[in-house]
Amino acid sequence: MSQAGQGPQLPMRDGVSASVVSVPPACTLNVLDFLAARMPGIARSEWAQRLQQGLVLQENGQPALPDQACQPGQRFYYYRNLVDEPVLPVQARIVFEDDHLLVADKPHFMPVTPSGRYVQQSLLVQLKRLTACADLVPLHRIDRETAGLVLLGKRLHERDAYHALFRDKHIHKTYHAVAAWPPEVALPRVHTSRLVPGEPFFRTQEVAGQANSETRISLLRTAGERALYQLEPITGKRHQLRVHMNALGMPIEGDLFYPTVLRGPDAPEDFSQPLQLLAQSVQFTDPHTGQARVFESQLQLQL
C-alpha cells in the first residue's frame, strides 16, 4: 500500500507530501499498468494524465514514463489529488504553535488526514499548506464527525515522546457532548465495557468480556429534555464516547451510526446536523519543553 514518502527529499505540492508505492517481486508490468492495477480506486485515465504531466516520480526525482518497465523493489512517488473535491463550509483554526507543537481546532466533517473524498480539505493538508511545515504530523486522531482540538508535532524525531503521553495516559482530554437527559441515569459515573469491531465495518459494539474501555461521564447543565455532558476518556477505543453514551440510553445528537445507521460514511454530507461532540480541552506536560500545557477549544456545541 502507499504511504508518505521518506526516500528522496521531494517538495510538498499544495500542502500534500509525496506518497510512495513499491513494485513487488516478479512484476512484469509497465508503470501505467502497475499503478492502475495496484491502486484501482484511481481511474487508469487519471494515472495516464498524471504520468503525462510528470506527477509520478522515480526515486531520483525524475518523471516516470507510462510505458517504462517496472523493476522489482522500485519505488514511485506521487501526490494525492482528487478531482472535484467538495469544499467544507468551515476551515480549521490554529489555537497554539511553537517550535515543537501545533494545536488546531478542527471543525465537524473534516478528516484529520487525507481520506475518502477529502485531500485538500483535510486538516493535515490545510495546516501544511498554511505553515509550509512538511514534517507536520498528527499526534493523535479524532473522528471526522467530531470537532475540536487536535495536536500535531512539527519535528519527526520528537513525535515518539508525544505519542508516549497518550500511550502512558499522561494526557488528560475532556470532551463535551449534547444528548437527551434521562433523569434516572445517575451521574457522575464511570462507564466501562469491552469494545470490538462491529457490523457494518465502520461501527463499534459492546460485548461481554473483560472491559477494555473506560469513560468518566458527568452532567454540566440541562435545557429541557436535553443536556450538556462532560466526557473524559481514560482509554482511546474507536467511537468509544459515542458507544458509551448510546449504551446508557443517551446517544449523542447528530450521530448517524448509533443507535442505528442513518447514513453510511460515503453518503452525501448534511452540514446542518453535525455530531454534537467536541474535543474541548487537553492538558499535559510538554516532554520537550517541560511546560505545563492547557488548551481549550474555541468552538461550542448547540444546546
Residue, then its C-alpha position, 0 to 999 in steps of 0.5 A: m500500500s502507499q504511504a508518505g514518502q521518506g526516500p528522496q527529499l521531494p517538495m510538498r505540492d499544495g500542502v500534500s507530501a509525496s506518497v510512495v508505492s513499491v513494485p513487488p517481486a516478479c512484476t512484469l508490468n509497465v508503470l501505467d499498468f502497475l499503478a492502475a492495477r495496484m491502486p484501482g480506486i484511481a481511474r487508469s485515465e487519471w494515472a495516464q494524465r498524471l504520468q503525462q504531466g510528470l506527477v509520478l516520480q522515480e526515486n531520483g526525482q525524475p518523471a516516470l514514463p507510462d510505458q517504462a518497465c517496472q523493476p522489482g523493489q522500485r519505488f514511485y512517488y506521487y501526490r494525492n489529488l482528487v478531482d472535484e473535491p467538495v469544499l467544507p463550509v468551515q476551515a480549521r483554526i490554529v489555537f497554539e504553535d511553537d517550535h515543537l507543537l501545533v494545536a488546531d481546532k478542527p471543525h465537524f466533517m473534516p478528516v484529520t488526514p487525507s481520506g475518502r473524498y477529502v485531500q485538500q480539505s483535510l486538516l493535515v493538508q490545510l495546516k501544511r499548506l498554511t505553515a509550509c511545515a512538511d514534517l507536520v504530523p498528527l499526534h493523535r486522531i479524532d473522528r471526522e464527525t467530531a470537532g475540536l482540538v487536535l495536536l500535531g508535532k512539527r519535528l519527526h524525531e520528537r513525535d515518539a515522546y508525544h505519542a508516549l503521553f497518550r500511550d502512558k495516559h499522561i494526557h488528560k482530554t475532556y470532551h463535551a457532548v449534547a444528548a437527551w437527559p434521562p433523569e434516572v441515569a445517575l451521574p457522575r459515573v464511570h462507564t466501562s465495557r469491552l469494545v470490538p469491531g462491529e457490523p457494518f465495518f465502520r461501527t463499534q459494539e459492546v460485548a461481554g468480556q473483560a472491559n477494555s474501555e473506560t469513560r468518566i461521564s458527568l452532567l454540566r447543565t440541562a435545557g429541557e429534555r436535553a443536556l450538556y455532558q462532560l466526557e473524559p476518556i481514560t482509554g482511546k477505543r474507536h467511537q468509544l464516547r459515542v458507544h458509551m453514551n448510546a449504551l446508557g440510553m443517551p446517544i449523542e445528537g447528530d450521530l448517524f451510526y448509533p443507535t442505528v445507521l442513518r447514513g453510511p460514511d460515503a453518503p452525501e454530507d448534511f452540514s446542518q446536523p453535525l455530531q454534537l461532540l467536541a474535543q474541548s480541552v487537553q492538558f499535559t506536560d510538554p516532554h520537550t519543553g517541560q511546560a505545563r500545557v492547557f488548551e481549550s477549544q474555541l468552538q461550542l456545541q448547540l444546546 
